[in-house]
Amino acid sequence: MHVIDRHFFEHLLDEEVGGKAQQAAGRAVVVTVHTKHGQALIAKQVVRVEDGYMVLAIYPNRGKPRVTSREERKQGAPDIDLDLIVIPYSAIISVAISTEMPTTGTGFVPSQARRD
């Protein structure tokens, strides 16, 4: 069992996601962060990690994410507009890594993919 801290989100999460992706058989890997406050945050990617907190790009709890226009994408916008949340590690009680049938824009993006 991993401790859910900066090290987990910087290094171990990508390993766990990669292992799950190998077993996924064409399904998207989904990372759900569960908080002490009862939230289930479906993460697209870890944006930033610091000593006491991190920033996640998450899918909205209600409705679908907004698809950006072609013009916005030409200017560097992502395909979909996601919410950002700043969350302290102390508020996280678990991280679930699962799979689902892929739909446009779904799935977790490991940090190596963001560096390219």
Sequence and secondary structure as in RCSB ss.txt:
>XXXX:A:sequence
MHVIDRHFFEHLLDEEVGGKAQQAAGRAVVVTVHTKHGQALIAKQVVRVEDGYMVLAIYPNRGKPRVTSREERKQ
GAPDIDLDLIVIPYSAIISVAISTEMPTTGTGFVPSQARRD
>XXXX:A:secstr
    SHHIIIIIHHHHHHHHHHHSTT EEEEEEEETTS EEEEEEEEEE SSEEEEEE  SSS  EE  HHHHHT
T  SEE EEEEEEGGGEEEEEEEEE   TT S   HHHHH 
